[in-house]
Amino acid sequence: MNDLISLEELSDRLNIGKPTLTKRVKAGDLPYLRVGRTYRFDYEAVLYKLSNDLQTDYMKKKGN
């Protein structure tokens, strides 16, 4: 496993607001770990998940 990063660092790297990321976490859309009361993320795992989601959305729109 890679180093884990905070919600704030993930927000900075992805240029997505913290409230939006928090909503995605609570909806189960992003892989995360809880450390105490904070979320921690494996950046590569998050990128992989987002990439797969985009591919799935594209294929649905394309009709395949």
C-alpha positions, 0 to 999 in steps of 0.5 A: 500500500502507498502512503495515505494522504488526508482529505485536504491533500486529496482535495488539493491534488484533485482540485476538488472541494473538500465538501464534494469529496466528503459527499463522495466518501459518505456515498461510498464512491471513494475508497478510504480508511478511517483513522480516528475521526479522519479519512485517509486515502491511497491516492493511486486507489482513488485515481483508479476508482475515478478512472474506472467510473469515467470509463463506465460512464462513457460506455453507458453513454456510448450504448455498449 
